[in-house]
Amino acid sequence: MDFRPTEEQELLRRTVREFAETEMRPHVMEWDEAQHFPMDLLPKLAALGLMGIQFDESVGGSGMSAVDYCICIEELARVCPAIALSIAAHNGLCTSHIAMFGNEAQKRKYLPRLTAGEVLGAWGLTEASAGSDAAAMRTTATKQGSCWVLNGSKQFITHGTIGGIMVAMAVTDKTKGNRGISAFVMEHGTPGMSAGKKENKLGMRASDTSEVLYQDCRLPADALLGEEGQGFINTLQVLDAGRIGIAALSVGLAQGAYEAARAYAKERRQFGQPIAAFQAIQWKLADNATRIEAARLLTYRAAFLKDRGIRMTRESAMAKLFSSEIAVKAADDCVQIHGGYGFVKDYPAEKYFRDVKLLTIGEGTSEIQRLVIARQLLGQ
Ligand SMILES: Cc1cc2nc3c(=O)[nH]c(=O)nc-3n(C[C@H](O)[C@H](O)[C@H](O)COP(=O)(O)OP(=O)(O)OC[C@H]3O[C@@H](n4cnc5c(N)ncnc54)[C@H](O)[C@@H]3O)c2cc1C
């Protein structure tokens, strides 16, 4: 067992951190307030290999490991959790689904554009009445001649408005329950497909979230991604890995909040001394630093298993559950340590506090992670 990062991983962390500090930090609040995703960042992220982190070099990916992926997402989230969320959804959901279950022609057609940052990927599972119970989805795909015709709508889709390529799940056989769901890949702008309401969110505001509507949307036969009826099963595998990304995002956000709190505690003076001299503040810092290290270890362990091709359903759910919950605490303590200044927009504390809540909800709520873990423990 070796807990040290390699020299390459140290360099990767420094490179992504420097990028986030120079290219992102100065604009974070402006993007947040305007609910604007900076598309001009995509070629720069692609130049660092961040638009195709874990994908094969033959499709333009940077061939990095799952542990490297965690380092990248962590460093983006430390500065701007919303950009990190978009990059995690692009890599870990849409692009991953195509890379894991697409045929050679689909991989050749879609992956190079995604890994080059030419387009953002979107991935649609959730519907208005099917969130945690995603298999209860109502969107249908019906065979008509050699085409599939999609009808229905998807809710809360990251890059639902600005994405260029989308993977969406739809019911192809109502009689077969979750084995009657299939996945499809399509270009945004396909006739019959449109973006619906763009959500006005509490946090993660620079990351675009919207409805996606399908009304007699005709897709060619080769839009079917993976085997017919396997879409939901494949989705669970995509989510096992995707959750490692949300765990890493949580670790990065918690780290950013903790660092902001530590810096402020050393600078802010009350009762004639820096507030960092008070034990109540020191304990908050010590507890957060300890929890962040524990979350990082759980996250890297899940990634380590993924890199070795070992099933990590339980470990990725544990990493996601623990990391997102300790991140909520880190963001809360960050605001508390800032006092009144934690409540205003001149300091980063309030934004971490708003952004963090998504992490106990997206890609499976904390309750659903506990359900997944319990099922694994009980062998169900
Ligand atoms: C910003 C953002 C981005 C998103 N991006 C995407 C995306 O790109 N693609 C996509 O497909 N989806 C996306 N989602 C959707 C997200 O995955 C869902 O919101 C999430 O899975 C929860 O579903 P829900 O919102 O319908 O909540 P519900 O399922 O209605 O849950 C409501 C509450 O009930 C609890 N609950 C539900 N079932 C159980 C149970 N069996 N036991 C105990 N408690 C339970 C939940 O934990 C929660 O507390 C995104 C959401 C947001 C907010």
The ligand as an SDF file (V2000), in Angstrom:
LIG
                    3D

 53 58  0  0  0  0  0  0  0  0999 V2000
  -28.2130   20.9440  -10.5040 C   0  0  0  0  0  0  0  0  0  0  0  0
  -28.6950   19.5830  -10.8680 C   0  0  0  0  0  0  0  0  0  0  0  0
  -28.1170   18.9040  -11.9250 C   0  0  0  0  0  0  0  0  0  0  0  0
  -28.5900   17.6500  -12.3100 C   0  0  0  0  0  0  0  0  0  0  0  0
  -28.0660   17.0330  -13.4120 N   0  0  0  0  0  0  0  0  0  0  0  0
  -28.6480   15.9060  -13.8750 C   0  0  0  0  0  0  0  0  0  0  0  0
  -28.2500   15.3410  -15.1280 C   0  0  0  0  0  0  0  0  0  0  0  0
  -27.3390   15.8540  -15.8000 O   0  0  0  0  0  0  0  0  0  0  0  0
  -28.8960   14.2360  -15.5720 N   0  0  0  0  0  0  0  0  0  0  0  0
  -29.9040   13.6350  -14.8750 C   0  0  0  0  0  0  0  0  0  0  0  0
  -30.4440   12.6400  -15.3430 O   0  0  0  0  0  0  0  0  0  0  0  0
  -30.3010   14.1370  -13.6660 N   0  0  0  0  0  0  0  0  0  0  0  0
  -29.7150   15.2560  -13.1620 C   0  0  0  0  0  0  0  0  0  0  0  0
  -30.1370   15.7930  -11.9660 N   0  0  0  0  0  0  0  0  0  0  0  0
  -31.2100   15.1430  -11.2300 C   0  0  0  0  0  0  0  0  0  0  0  0
  -30.7810   14.5040   -9.9180 C   0  0  0  0  0  0  0  0  0  0  0  0
  -30.0240   13.3420  -10.1540 O   0  0  0  0  0  0  0  0  0  0  0  0
  -32.0510   14.2540   -9.0950 C   0  0  0  0  0  0  0  0  0  0  0  0
  -32.5160   15.5130   -8.6570 O   0  0  0  0  0  0  0  0  0  0  0  0
  -31.8370   13.3230   -7.9290 C   0  0  0  0  0  0  0  0  0  0  0  0
  -31.5480   12.0230   -8.3520 O   0  0  0  0  0  0  0  0  0  0  0  0
  -33.0360   13.2910   -6.9790 C   0  0  0  0  0  0  0  0  0  0  0  0
  -34.2340   13.1380   -7.6460 O   0  0  0  0  0  0  0  0  0  0  0  0
  -35.4840   14.1230   -7.3370 P   0  0  0  0  0  0  0  0  0  0  0  0
  -34.9340   15.4960   -7.4340 O   0  0  0  0  0  0  0  0  0  0  0  0
  -36.6070   13.7820   -8.2050 O   0  0  0  0  0  0  0  0  0  0  0  0
  -35.8270   13.8420   -5.8250 O   0  0  0  0  0  0  0  0  0  0  0  0
  -36.8340   12.6960   -5.2790 P   0  0  0  0  0  0  0  0  0  0  0  0
  -36.4530   11.3870   -5.8270 O   0  0  0  0  0  0  0  0  0  0  0  0
  -38.2370   13.1610   -5.4480 O   0  0  0  0  0  0  0  0  0  0  0  0
  -36.4770   12.7140   -3.7270 O   0  0  0  0  0  0  0  0  0  0  0  0
  -37.0590   13.6190   -2.7920 C   0  0  0  0  0  0  0  0  0  0  0  0
  -36.5950   13.1740   -1.3860 C   0  0  0  0  0  0  0  0  0  0  0  0
  -37.0970   11.8610   -1.1080 O   0  0  0  0  0  0  0  0  0  0  0  0
  -36.0210   10.9980   -0.7640 C   0  0  0  0  0  0  0  0  0  0  0  0
  -36.2840    9.6350   -1.2260 N   0  0  0  0  0  0  0  0  0  0  0  0
  -36.7120    9.2380   -2.4570 C   0  0  0  0  0  0  0  0  0  0  0  0
  -36.7860    7.8950   -2.5160 N   0  0  0  0  0  0  0  0  0  0  0  0
  -36.4130    7.4340   -1.2950 C   0  0  0  0  0  0  0  0  0  0  0  0
  -36.2730    6.1270   -0.7060 C   0  0  0  0  0  0  0  0  0  0  0  0
  -36.5360    5.0230   -1.4230 N   0  0  0  0  0  0  0  0  0  0  0  0
  -35.8630    6.0320    0.5680 N   0  0  0  0  0  0  0  0  0  0  0  0
  -35.5850    7.1670    1.2850 C   0  0  0  0  0  0  0  0  0  0  0  0
  -35.6820    8.4060    0.7980 N   0  0  0  0  0  0  0  0  0  0  0  0
  -36.0790    8.5390   -0.4720 C   0  0  0  0  0  0  0  0  0  0  0  0
  -34.8060   11.6060   -1.4610 C   0  0  0  0  0  0  0  0  0  0  0  0
  -33.5780   11.1580   -0.8810 O   0  0  0  0  0  0  0  0  0  0  0  0
  -35.0600   13.0800   -1.2840 C   0  0  0  0  0  0  0  0  0  0  0  0
  -34.6570   13.4730    0.0050 O   0  0  0  0  0  0  0  0  0  0  0  0
  -29.6400   17.0380  -11.5560 C   0  0  0  0  0  0  0  0  0  0  0  0
  -30.2060   17.7100  -10.4750 C   0  0  0  0  0  0  0  0  0  0  0  0
  -29.7770   18.9730  -10.1420 C   0  0  0  0  0  0  0  0  0  0  0  0
  -30.4480   19.6840   -9.0050 C   0  0  0  0  0  0  0  0  0  0  0  0
  1  2  1  0
  2  3  1  0
  2 52  2  0
  3  4  2  0
  4  5  1  0
  4 50  1  0
  5  6  2  0
  6  7  1  0
  6 13  1  0
  7  8  2  0
  7  9  1  0
  9 10  1  0
 10 11  2  0
 10 12  1  0
 12 13  2  0
 13 14  1  0
 14 15  1  0
 14 50  1  0
 15 16  1  0
 16 17  1  0
 16 18  1  0
 18 19  1  0
 18 20  1  0
 20 21  1  0
 20 22  1  0
 22 23  1  0
 23 24  1  0
 24 25  2  0
 24 26  1  0
 24 27  1  0
 27 28  1  0
 28 29  2  0
 28 30  1  0
 28 31  1  0
 31 32  1  0
 32 33  1  0
 33 34  1  0
 33 48  1  0
 34 35  1  0
 35 36  1  0
 35 46  1  0
 36 37  1  0
 36 45  1  0
 37 38  2  0
 38 39  1  0
 39 40  1  0
 39 45  2  0
 40 41  1  0
 40 42  2  0
 42 43  1  0
 43 44  2  0
 44 45  1  0
 46 47  1  0
 46 48  1  0
 48 49  1  0
 50 51  2  0
 51 52  1  0
 52 53  1  0
M  END
$$$$
